[in-house]
């Protein structure tokens, strides 16, 4: 069974930093597009940052210059460094990754983590 396991969320004061981690648990053959999304109470899930299949990065306008997405292909992991956090960044953060696994048909399938809570106090 393959899962995405997230960690690193928590409570931080405005202006502070957090680093989220997302690691693949289980055997995979490849990891393609990866990304971080978030969902605040009463709002729809929205993209925060992602790697496309060609390796380029995309950021939501509201995090440009503050958040940085990175990945370690050797560890099958993706990270989100969040600096200068604001109260409006409070949300559950989810990682997602396109994975090729022994359980699929050879094509990448999107997996989602369970989410990690980030709370920023004013």
N, CA, C and O atoms as CSV, one atom per row, in Angstrom:
chain,resi,resn,atom,element,x,y,z
A,1,UNK,N,N,0.852,-1.181,0.000
A,1,UNK,CA,C,0.000,0.000,0.000
A,1,UNK,C,C,0.893,1.238,0.000
A,1,UNK,O,O,1.908,1.289,0.696
A,2,UNK,N,N,0.505,2.214,-0.776
A,2,UNK,CA,C,1.284,3.444,-0.899
A,2,UNK,C,C,0.521,4.589,-0.260
A,2,UNK,O,O,-0.683,4.742,-0.462
A,3,UNK,N,N,1.233,5.385,0.509
A,3,UNK,CA,C,0.621,6.548,1.146
A,3,UNK,C,C,1.579,7.725,1.084
A,3,UNK,O,O,2.791,7.561,0.945
A,4,UNK,N,N,1.004,8.917,1.192
A,4,UNK,CA,C,1.792,10.129,1.386
A,4,UNK,C,C,1.642,10.522,2.852
A,4,UNK,O,O,0.528,10.668,3.355
A,5,UNK,N,N,2.766,10.689,3.525
A,5,UNK,CA,C,2.753,10.997,4.945
A,5,UNK,C,C,3.311,12.403,5.148
A,5,UNK,O,O,4.460,12.687,4.810
A,6,UNK,N,N,2.478,13.268,5.704
A,6,UNK,CA,C,2.865,14.657,5.906
A,6,UNK,C,C,3.269,14.904,7.347
A,6,UNK,O,O,2.835,14.195,8.255
A,7,UNK,N,N,4.099,15.911,7.550
A,7,UNK,CA,C,4.490,16.328,8.890
A,7,UNK,C,C,4.952,17.772,8.830
A,7,UNK,O,O,5.205,18.316,7.755
A,8,UNK,N,N,5.059,18.388,10.010
A,8,UNK,CA,C,5.633,19.722,10.087
A,8,UNK,C,C,4.651,20.836,10.377
A,8,UNK,O,O,5.062,21.979,10.574
A,9,UNK,N,N,3.370,20.536,10.409
A,9,UNK,CA,C,2.411,21.579,10.713
A,9,UNK,C,C,2.468,21.965,12.185
A,9,UNK,O,O,3.180,21.346,12.975
A,10,UNK,N,N,1.713,22.990,12.538
A,10,UNK,CA,C,1.681,23.412,13.926
A,10,UNK,C,C,1.183,24.828,14.079
A,10,UNK,O,O,0.611,25.413,13.158
A,11,UNK,N,N,1.411,25.368,15.262
A,11,UNK,CA,C,0.988,26.724,15.599
A,11,UNK,C,C,2.211,27.631,15.598
A,11,UNK,O,O,3.236,27.308,16.198
A,12,UNK,N,N,2.094,28.754,14.928
A,12,UNK,CA,C,3.209,29.694,14.834
A,12,UNK,C,C,2.663,31.111,14.858
A,12,UNK,O,O,1.539,31.358,14.422
A,13,UNK,N,N,3.452,32.031,15.364
A,13,UNK,CA,C,3.050,33.431,15.361
A,13,UNK,C,C,3.241,34.036,13.976
A,13,UNK,O,O,4.069,33.576,13.190
A,14,UNK,N,N,2.472,35.058,13.696
A,14,UNK,CA,C,2.625,35.753,12.435
A,14,UNK,C,C,4.054,36.222,12.238
A,14,UNK,O,O,4.686,36.720,13.169
A,15,UNK,N,N,4.566,36.060,11.012
A,15,UNK,CA,C,5.952,36.381,10.727
A,15,UNK,C,C,6.899,35.213,10.895
A,15,UNK,O,O,8.060,35.288,10.494
A,16,UNK,N,N,6.415,34.143,11.482
A,16,UNK,CA,C,7.250,32.972,11.719
A,16,UNK,C,C,7.339,32.060,10.518
A,16,UNK,O,O,6.827,32.365,9.441
A,17,UNK,N,N,8.000,30.936,10.722
A,17,UNK,CA,C,8.250,29.993,9.632
A,17,UNK,C,C,7.894,28.575,10.050
A,17,UNK,O,O,7.950,28.222,11.228
A,18,UNK,N,N,7.530,27.782,9.070
A,18,UNK,CA,C,7.328,26.354,9.242
A,18,UNK,C,C,7.819,25.648,7.983
A,18,UNK,O,O,7.840,26.225,6.896
A,19,UNK,N,N,8.210,24.398,8.150
A,19,UNK,CA,C,8.602,23.593,6.998
A,19,UNK,C,C,7.769,22.319,7.007
A,19,UNK,O,O,7.839,21.523,7.943
A,20,UNK,N,N,6.983,22.140,5.958
A,20,UNK,CA,C,6.174,20.941,5.813
A,20,UNK,C,C,6.940,19.895,5.004
A,20,UNK,O,O,7.655,20.219,4.056
A,21,UNK,N,N,6.774,18.656,5.395
A,21,UNK,CA,C,7.400,17.547,4.683
A,21,UNK,C,C,6.329,16.550,4.260
A,21,UNK,O,O,5.309,16.378,4.928
A,22,UNK,N,N,6.589,15.908,3.148
A,22,UNK,CA,C,5.671,14.893,2.634
A,22,UNK,C,C,6.515,13.780,2.048
A,22,UNK,O,O,7.273,14.004,1.104
A,23,UNK,N,N,6.395,12.593,2.593
A,23,UNK,CA,C,7.202,11.472,2.139
A,23,UNK,C,C,6.311,10.330,1.671
A,23,UNK,O,O,5.230,10.099,2.212
A,24,UNK,N,N,6.785,9.632,0.664
A,24,UNK,CA,C,6.056,8.472,0.156
A,24,UNK,C,C,6.363,7.275,1.046
A,24,UNK,O,O,7.522,6.962,1.316
A,25,UNK,N,N,5.309,6.618,1.491
A,25,UNK,CA,C,5.448,5.382,2.252
A,25,UNK,C,C,5.027,4.233,1.359
A,25,UNK,O,O,3.895,4.205,0.876
A,26,UNK,N,N,5.921,3.287,1.135
A,26,UNK,CA,C,5.619,2.158,0.262
A,26,UNK,C,C,6.488,2.200,-0.981
A,26,UNK,O,O,7.236,3.148,-1.217
A,27,UNK,N,N,6.365,1.157,-1.752
A,27,UNK,CA,C,7.205,1.016,-2.939
A,27,UNK,C,C,6.577,1.709,-4.138
A,27,UNK,O,O,5.393,1.535,-4.426
A,28,UNK,N,N,7.388,2.493,-4.829
A,28,UNK,CA,C,6.920,3.140,-6.048
A,28,UNK,C,C,7.966,2.989,-7.141
A,28,UNK,O,O,9.129,2.693,-6.870
A,29,UNK,N,N,7.538,3.196,-8.368
A,29,UNK,CA,C,8.448,3.145,-9.503
A,29,UNK,C,C,8.843,4.536,-9.978
A,29,UNK,O,O,9.854,4.703,-10.660
A,30,UNK,N,N,8.041,5.531,-9.615
A,30,UNK,CA,C,8.369,6.883,-10.054
A,30,UNK,C,C,7.439,7.898,-9.431
A,30,UNK,O,O,6.302,7.592,-9.073
A,31,UNK,N,N,7.945,9.121,-9.307
A,31,UNK,CA,C,7.157,10.237,-8.779
A,31,UNK,C,C,7.223,11.378,-9.777
A,31,UNK,O,O,8.315,11.791,-10.167
A,32,UNK,N,N,6.108,11.881,-10.188
A,32,UNK,CA,C,6.071,12.896,-11.227
A,32,UNK,C,C,5.638,14.233,-10.648
A,32,UNK,O,O,6.304,14.756,-9.755
A,33,UNK,N,N,4.552,14.794,-11.127
A,33,UNK,CA,C,4.118,16.086,-10.605
A,33,UNK,C,C,3.804,15.974,-9.116
A,33,UNK,O,O,3.190,15.006,-8.666
A,34,UNK,N,N,4.237,16.981,-8.361
A,34,UNK,CA,C,3.957,17.020,-6.925
A,34,UNK,C,C,3.504,18.425,-6.554
A,34,UNK,O,O,3.760,19.385,-7.281
A,35,UNK,N,N,2.839,18.534,-5.434
A,35,UNK,CA,C,2.387,19.857,-5.058
A,35,UNK,C,C,1.811,19.924,-3.664
A,35,UNK,O,O,1.615,18.912,-2.991
A,36,UNK,N,N,1.550,21.136,-3.259
A,36,UNK,CA,C,0.899,21.422,-1.980
A,36,UNK,C,C,-0.354,22.239,-2.230
A,36,UNK,O,O,-0.345,23.193,-3.007
A,37,UNK,N,N,-1.427,21.854,-1.563
A,37,UNK,CA,C,-2.696,22.560,-1.592
A,37,UNK,C,C,-3.071,22.891,-0.158
A,37,UNK,O,O,-2.490,22.355,0.786
A,38,UNK,N,N,-4.036,23.767,-0.004
A,38,UNK,CA,C,-4.528,24.062,1.335
A,38,UNK,C,C,-6.022,24.317,1.293
A,38,UNK,O,O,-6.588,24.686,0.263
A,39,UNK,N,N,-6.642,24.110,2.443
A,39,UNK,CA,C,-8.075,24.348,2.572
A,39,UNK,C,C,-8.353,24.973,3.930
A,39,UNK,O,O,-8.099,24.373,4.974
A,40,UNK,N,N,-8.874,26.179,3.892
A,40,UNK,CA,C,-9.262,26.877,5.104
A,40,UNK,C,C,-10.726,26.579,5.398
A,40,UNK,O,O,-11.469,26.209,4.489
A,41,UNK,N,N,-11.156,26.731,6.643
A,41,UNK,CA,C,-12.559,26.453,6.986
A,41,UNK,C,C,-13.519,27.269,6.130
A,41,UNK,O,O,-13.379,28.486,6.006
A,42,UNK,N,N,-14.482,26.594,5.552
A,42,UNK,CA,C,-15.486,27.264,4.749
A,42,UNK,C,C,-15.033,27.653,3.355
A,42,UNK,O,O,-15.775,28.306,2.622
A,43,UNK,N,N,-13.834,27.264,2.985
A,43,UNK,CA,C,-13.306,27.624,1.663
A,43,UNK,C,C,-12.955,26.379,0.870
A,43,UNK,O,O,-12.811,25.287,1.420
A,44,UNK,N,N,-12.818,26.568,-0.443
A,44,UNK,CA,C,-12.429,25.462,-1.301
A,44,UNK,C,C,-10.926,25.217,-1.205
A,44,UNK,O,O,-10.150,26.104,-0.850
A,45,UNK,N,N,-10.550,24.004,-1.527
A,45,UNK,CA,C,-9.133,23.672,-1.571
A,45,UNK,C,C,-8.483,24.439,-2.722
A,45,UNK,O,O,-9.036,24.535,-3.818
A,46,UNK,N,N,-7.296,24.982,-2.446
A,46,UNK,CA,C,-6.613,25.778,-3.459
A,46,UNK,C,C,-5.145,25.375,-3.547
A,46,UNK,O,O,-4.549,24.928,-2.567
A,47,UNK,N,N,-4.581,25.541,-4.726
A,47,UNK,CA,C,-3.183,25.199,-4.916
A,47,UNK,C,C,-2.314,26.263,-4.268
A,47,UNK,O,O,-2.613,27.456,-4.329
A,48,UNK,N,N,-1.239,25.812,-3.649
A,48,UNK,CA,C,-0.267,26.700,-3.030
A,48,UNK,C,C,1.001,26.761,-3.885
A,48,UNK,O,O,1.463,27.839,-4.260
A,49,UNK,N,N,1.544,25.598,-4.182
A,49,UNK,CA,C,2.773,25.513,-4.981
A,49,UNK,C,C,2.863,24.107,-5.548
A,49,UNK,O,O,2.365,23.153,-4.950
A,50,UNK,N,N,3.505,23.985,-6.713
A,50,UNK,CA,C,3.616,22.656,-7.280
A,50,UNK,C,C,4.769,22.576,-8.266
A,50,UNK,O,O,5.219,23.575,-8.827
A,51,UNK,N,N,5.224,21.353,-8.450
A,51,UNK,CA,C,6.140,21.004,-9.528
A,51,UNK,C,C,5.311,20.383,-10.633
A,51,UNK,O,O,4.513,19.480,-10.384
A,52,UNK,N,N,5.497,20.862,-11.853
A,52,UNK,CA,C,4.829,20.229,-12.982
A,52,UNK,C,C,5.644,19.014,-13.426
A,52,UNK,O,O,6.730,18.760,-12.903
A,53,UNK,N,N,5.118,18.279,-14.381
A,53,UNK,CA,C,5.809,17.071,-14.835
A,53,UNK,C,C,7.157,17.378,-15.470
A,53,UNK,O,O,8.055,16.536,-15.458
A,54,UNK,N,N,7.307,18.588,-16.032
A,54,UNK,CA,C,8.591,18.915,-16.644
A,54,UNK,C,C,9.568,19.530,-15.656
A,54,UNK,O,O,10.659,19.955,-16.037
A,55,UNK,N,N,9.172,19.578,-14.365
A,55,UNK,CA,C,10.085,20.030,-13.333
A,55,UNK,C,C,10.023,21.500,-13.000
A,55,UNK,O,O,10.722,21.963,-12.099
A,56,UNK,N,N,9.198,22.239,-13.711
A,56,UNK,CA,C,9.085,23.653,-13.406
A,56,UNK,C,C,8.194,23.856,-12.181
A,56,UNK,O,O,7.385,22.994,-11.839
A,57,UNK,N,N,8.354,25.005,-11.529
A,57,UNK,CA,C,7.573,25.292,-10.326
A,57,UNK,C,C,6.534,26.373,-10.607
A,57,UNK,O,O,6.743,27.272,-11.422
A,58,UNK,N,N,5.431,26.256,-9.921
A,58,UNK,CA,C,4.366,27.241,-10.007
A,58,UNK,C,C,3.929,27.595,-8.594
A,58,UNK,O,O,3.840,26.722,-7.730
A,59,UNK,N,N,3.660,28.858,-8.359
A,59,UNK,CA,C,3.244,29.330,-7.050
A,59,UNK,C,C,1.966,30.156,-7.169
A,59,UNK,O,O,1.771,30.883,-8.144
A,60,UNK,N,N,1.112,30.036,-6.177
A,60,UNK,CA,C,-0.033,30.932,-6.087
A,60,UNK,C,C,0.484,32.329,-5.782
A,60,UNK,O,O,1.491,32.492,-5.093
A,61,UNK,N,N,-0.197,33.315,-6.288
A,61,UNK,CA,C,0.265,34.697,-6.098
A,61,UNK,C,C,0.394,35.052,-4.617
A,61,UNK,O,O,1.280,35.816,-4.235
A,62,UNK,N,N,-0.487,34.498,-3.787
A,62,UNK,CA,C,-0.493,34.907,-2.388
A,62,UNK,C,C,0.680,34.324,-1.584
A,62,UNK,O,O,0.835,34.664,-0.412
A,63,UNK,N,N,1.512,33.451,-2.185
A,63,UNK,CA,C,2.666,32.919,-1.464
A,63,UNK,C,C,3.989,33.241,-2.143
A,63,UNK,O,O,5.053,32.913,-1.617
A,64,UNK,N,N,3.934,33.872,-3.289
A,64,UNK,CA,C,5.178,34.189,-4.000
A,64,UNK,C,C,6.090,35.047,-3.130
A,64,UNK,O,O,5.667,36.039,-2.536
A,65,UNK,N,N,7.350,34.634,-3.075
A,65,UNK,CA,C,8.326,35.352,-2.270
A,65,UNK,C,C,8.349,34.939,-0.816
A,65,UNK,O,O,9.241,35.348,-0.073
A,66,UNK,N,N,7.379,34.129,-0.392
A,66,UNK,CA,C,7.329,33.695,1.013
A,66,UNK,C,C,7.505,32.188,1.149
A,66,UNK,O,O,8.156,31.732,2.089
A,67,UNK,N,N,6.946,31.412,0.239
A,67,UNK,CA,C,6.981,29.947,0.307
A,67,UNK,C,C,7.885,29.410,-0.787
A,67,UNK,O,O,7.996,29.999,-1.862
A,68,UNK,N,N,8.533,28.283,-0.501
A,68,UNK,CA,C,9.376,27.615,-1.482
A,68,UNK,C,C,9.105,26.123,-1.460
A,68,UNK,O,O,9.169,25.483,-0.411
A,69,UNK,N,N,8.802,25.577,-2.623
A,69,UNK,CA,C,8.605,24.134,-2.747
A,69,UNK,C,C,9.908,23.505,-3.218
A,69,UNK,O,O,10.615,24.063,-4.057
A,70,UNK,N,N,10.213,22.341,-2.671
A,70,UNK,CA,C,11.407,21.611,-3.083
A,70,UNK,C,C,11.109,20.120,-3.007
A,70,UNK,O,O,10.108,19.705,-2.423
A,71,UNK,N,N,11.979,19.329,-3.597
A,71,UNK,CA,C,11.774,17.889,-3.552
A,71,UNK,C,C,13.109,17.171,-3.539
A,71,UNK,O,O,14.123,17.688,-4.009
A,72,UNK,N,N,13.083,15.974,-2.991
A,72,UNK,CA,C,14.257,15.109,-2.950
A,72,UNK,C,C,13.844,13.800,-3.603
A,72,UNK,O,O,13.189,12.967,-2.978
A,73,UNK,N,N,14.225,13.623,-4.851
A,73,UNK,CA,C,13.793,12.440,-5.585
A,73,UNK,C,C,14.377,11.158,-5.001
A,73,UNK,O,O,13.759,10.097,-5.084
A,74,UNK,N,N,15.564,11.255,-4.412
A,74,UNK,CA,C,16.176,10.068,-3.817
A,74,UNK,C,C,15.381,9.576,-2.609
A,74,UNK,O,O,15.360,8.382,-2.312
A,75,UNK,N,N,14.735,10.503,-1.924
A,75,UNK,CA,C,13.939,10.157,-0.745
A,75,UNK,C,C,12.450,10.090,-1.060
A,75,UNK,O,O,11.643,9.806,-0.175
A,76,UNK,N,N,12.084,10.346,-2.297
A,76,UNK,CA,C,10.653,10.389,-2.665
A,76,UNK,C,C,9.895,11.315,-1.726
A,76,UNK,O,O,8.876,10.941,-1.145
A,77,UNK,N,N,10.411,12.522,-1.591
A,77,UNK,CA,C,9.823,13.468,-0.653
A,77,UNK,C,C,9.684,14.845,-1.294
A,77,UNK,O,O,10.421,15.200,-2.214
A,78,UNK,N,N,8.743,15.590,-0.796
A,78,UNK,CA,C,8.537,16.963,-1.251
A,78,UNK,C,C,8.332,17.825,-0.008
A,78,UNK,O,O,7.776,17.370,0.992
A,79,UNK,N,N,8.787,19.070,-0.083
A,79,UNK,CA,C,8.784,19.952,1.070
A,79,UNK,C,C,8.161,21.297,0.713
A,79,UNK,O,O,8.091,21.686,-0.453
A,80,UNK,N,N,7.716,21.984,1.742
A,80,UNK,CA,C,7.219,23.345,1.572
A,80,UNK,C,C,7.780,24.186,2.712
A,80,UNK,O,O,7.384,24.031,3.867
A,81,UNK,N,N,8.705,25.079,2.372
A,81,UNK,CA,C,9.249,26.017,3.346
A,81,UNK,C,C,8.368,27.261,3.326
A,81,UNK,O,O,8.203,27.904,2.290
A,82,UNK,N,N,7.809,27.586,4.480
A,82,UNK,CA,C,6.883,28.709,4.582
A,82,UNK,C,C,7.482,29.752,5.511
A,82,UNK,O,O,7.680,29.500,6.700
A,83,UNK,N,N,7.767,30.918,4.964
A,83,UNK,CA,C,8.332,32.019,5.737
A,83,UNK,C,C,7.350,33.184,5.791
A,83,UNK,O,O,6.424,33.279,4.985
A,84,UNK,N,N,7.573,34.058,6.750
A,84,UNK,CA,C,6.729,35.245,6.893
A,84,UNK,C,C,5.241,34.869,6.871
A,84,UNK,O,O,4.451,35.447,6.125
A,85,UNK,N,N,4.890,33.913,7.686
A,85,UNK,CA,C,3.515,33.424,7.703
A,85,UNK,C,C,2.552,34.482,8.210
A,85,UNK,O,O,2.888,35.307,9.060
A,86,UNK,N,N,1.343,34.433,7.663
A,86,UNK,CA,C,0.298,35.380,8.016
A,86,UNK,C,C,-0.904,34.626,8.569
A,86,UNK,O,O,-1.065,33.441,8.277
A,87,UNK,N,N,-1.746,35.276,9.355
A,87,UNK,CA,C,-2.945,34.581,9.865
A,87,UNK,C,C,-3.801,33.998,8.746
A,87,UNK,O,O,-4.424,32.952,8.928
A,88,UNK,N,N,-3.841,34.655,7.601
A,88,UNK,CA,C,-4.655,34.135,6.493
A,88,UNK,C,C,-4.067,32.882,5.852
A,88,UNK,O,O,-4.704,32.278,4.989
A,89,UNK,N,N,-2.862,32.482,6.259
A,89,UNK,CA,C,-2.286,31.220,5.792
A,89,UNK,C,C,-2.804,30.034,6.606
A,89,UNK,O,O,-2.497,28.884,6.292
A,90,UNK,N,N,-3.579,30.306,7.638
A,90,UNK,CA,C,-4.134,29.235,8.463
A,90,UNK,C,C,-5.027,28.333,7.628
A,90,UNK,O,O,-5.976,28.796,6.996
A,91,UNK,N,N,-4.718,27.045,7.632
A,91,UNK,CA,C,-5.459,26.084,6.820
A,91,UNK,C,C,-4.900,24.688,7.078
A,91,UNK,O,O,-3.876,24.518,7.739
A,92,UNK,N,N,-5.600,23.699,6.541
A,92,UNK,CA,C,-5.047,22.348,6.464
A,92,UNK,C,C,-4.295,22.253,5.134
A,92,UNK,O,O,-4.845,22.546,4.073
A,93,UNK,N,N,-3.062,21.848,5.209
A,93,UNK,CA,C,-2.212,21.745,4.026
A,93,UNK,C,C,-2.094,20.285,3.606
A,93,UNK,O,O,-1.836,19.401,4.423
A,94,UNK,N,N,-2.288,20.059,2.319
A,94,UNK,CA,C,-2.252,18.711,1.761
A,94,UNK,C,C,-1.155,18.620,0.699
A,94,UNK,O,O,-0.983,19.532,-0.110
A,95,UNK,N,N,-0.431,17.529,0.712
A,95,UNK,CA,C,0.482,17.299,-0.399
A,95,UNK,C,C,-0.156,16.304,-1.359
A,95,UNK,O,O,-0.992,15.487,-0.973
A,96,UNK,N,N,0.252,16.391,-2.597
A,96,UNK,CA,C,-0.218,15.487,-3.619
A,96,UNK,C,C,0.944,15.114,-4.521
A,96,UNK,O,O,1.865,15.904,-4.725
A,97,UNK,N,N,0.892,13.920,-5.051
A,97,UNK,CA,C,1.957,13.465,-5.943
A,97,UNK,C,C,1.396,12.462,-6.933
A,97,UNK,O,O,0.541,11.643,-6.597
A,98,UNK,N,N,1.890,12.541,-8.150
A,98,UNK,CA,C,1.560,11.546,-9.161
A,98,UNK,C,C,2.584,10.421,-9.034
A,98,UNK,O,O,3.784,10.634,-9.204
A,99,UNK,N,N,2.098,9.244,-8.739
A,99,UNK,CA,C,2.992,8.118,-8.483
A,99,UNK,C,C,2.685,6.954,-9.412
A,99,UNK,O,O,1.533,6.674,-9.743
A,100,UNK,N,N,3.749,6.294,-9.815
A,100,UNK,CA,C,3.602,5.017,-10.507
A,100,UNK,C,C,3.947,3.940,-9.483
A,100,UNK,O,O,5.053,3.927,-8.943
A,101,UNK,N,N,3.018,3.052,-9.218
A,101,UNK,CA,C,3.176,2.057,-8.156
A,101,UNK,C,C,3.021,0.648,-8.725
A,101,UNK,O,O,2.543,0.476,-9.846
A,102,UNK,N,N,3.427,-0.362,-7.945
A,102,UNK,CA,C,3.219,-1.752,-8.389
A,102,UNK,C,C,1.748,-2.144,-8.459
A,102,UNK,O,O,1.409,-3.204,-8.986
A,103,UNK,N,N,0.874,-1.288,-7.927
A,103,UNK,CA,C,-0.542,-1.627,-7.817
A,103,UNK,C,C,-1.368,-1.018,-8.936
A,103,UNK,O,O,-2.570,-1.268,-9.031
A,104,UNK,N,N,-0.737,-0.229,-9.776
A,104,UNK,CA,C,-1.461,0.437,-10.847
A,104,UNK,C,C,-1.226,-0.232,-12.180
A,104,UNK,O,O,-0.770,-1.374,-12.248
A,105,UNK,N,N,-1.542,0.488,-13.238
A,105,UNK,CA,C,-1.433,-0.052,-14.582
A,105,UNK,C,C,-0.259,0.545,-15.336
A,105,UNK,O,O,-0.196,0.470,-16.563
A,106,UNK,N,N,0.669,1.137,-14.597
A,106,UNK,CA,C,1.852,1.703,-15.218
A,106,UNK,C,C,1.782,3.184,-15.472
A,106,UNK,O,O,2.799,3.799,-15.794
A,107,UNK,N,N,0.612,3.780,-15.339
A,107,UNK,CA,C,0.469,5.225,-15.527
A,107,UNK,C,C,0.450,5.921,-14.170
A,107,UNK,O,O,0.031,5.326,-13.178
A,108,UNK,N,N,0.900,7.174,-14.116
A,108,UNK,CA,C,0.880,7.894,-12.841
A,108,UNK,C,C,-0.545,8.098,-12.332
A,108,UNK,O,O,-1.462,8.387,-13.101
A,109,UNK,N,N,-0.707,7.943,-11.039
A,109,UNK,CA,C,-1.980,8.153,-10.371
A,109,UNK,C,C,-1.761,9.173,-9.268
A,109,UNK,O,O,-0.746,9.126,-8.572
A,110,UNK,N,N,-2.700,10.092,-9.100
A,110,UNK,CA,C,-2.582,11.124,-8.073
A,110,UNK,C,C,-2.917,10.567,-6.698
A,110,UNK,O,O,-3.972,9.966,-6.496
A,111,UNK,N,N,-2.010,10.775,-5.765
A,111,UNK,CA,C,-2.229,10.423,-4.361
A,111,UNK,C,C,-2.261,11.705,-3.538
A,111,UNK,O,O,-1.656,12.714,-3.900
A,112,UNK,N,N,-2.981,11.639,-2.423
A,112,UNK,CA,C,-3.096,12.768,-1.508
A,112,UNK,C,C,-2.704,12.349,-0.107
A,112,UNK,O,O,-2.971,11.227,0.321
A,113,UNK,N,N,-2.057,13.280,0.609
A,113,UNK,CA,C,-1.779,13.047,2.005
A,113,UNK,C,C,-3.013,13.305,2.856
A,113,UNK,O,O,-4.054,13.728,2.353
A,114,UNK,N,N,-2.883,13.046,4.142
A,114,UNK,CA,C,-4.024,13.174,5.047
A,114,UNK,C,C,-4.233,14.608,5.502
A,114,UNK,O,O,-5.269,14.931,6.083
A,115,UNK,N,N,-3.268,15.460,5.245
A,115,UNK,CA,C,-3.391,16.857,5.637
A,115,UNK,C,C,-2.690,17.143,6.949
A,115,UNK,O,O,-2.644,16.299,7.844
A,116,UNK,N,N,-2.147,18.342,7.051
A,116,UNK,CA,C,-1.507,18.777,8.296
A,116,UNK,C,C,-1.956,20.210,8.589
A,116,UNK,O,O,-1.956,21.065,7.704
A,117,UNK,N,N,-2.335,20.454,9.828
A,117,UNK,CA,C,-2.897,21.751,10.201
A,117,UNK,C,C,-1.783,22.774,10.420
A,117,UNK,O,O,-0.804,22.520,11.121
A,118,UNK,N,N,-1.963,23.921,9.807
A,118,UNK,CA,C,-1.083,25.069,10.044
A,118,UNK,C,C,-1.949,26.193,10.591
A,118,UNK,O,O,-2.928,26.597,9.964
A,119,UNK,N,N,-1.584,26.691,11.759
A,119,UNK,CA,C,-2.328,27.776,12.382
A,119,UNK,C,C,-1.367,28.917,12.672
A,119,UNK,O,O,-0.344,28.735,13.332
A,120,UNK,N,N,-1.711,30.095,12.168
A,120,UNK,CA,C,-0.868,31.276,12.349
A,120,UNK,C,C,-1.627,32.281,13.199
A,120,UNK,O,O,-2.716,32.722,12.832
A,121,UNK,N,N,-1.054,32.635,14.319
A,121,UNK,CA,C,-1.709,33.585,15.220
A,121,UNK,C,C,-1.257,35.011,14.908
A,121,UNK,O,O,-0.152,35.236,14.414
A,122,UNK,N,N,-2.120,35.948,15.202
A,122,UNK,CA,C,-1.795,37.355,14.919
A,122,UNK,C,C,-1.091,38.002,16.095
A,122,UNK,O,O,-0.744,39.181,16.035
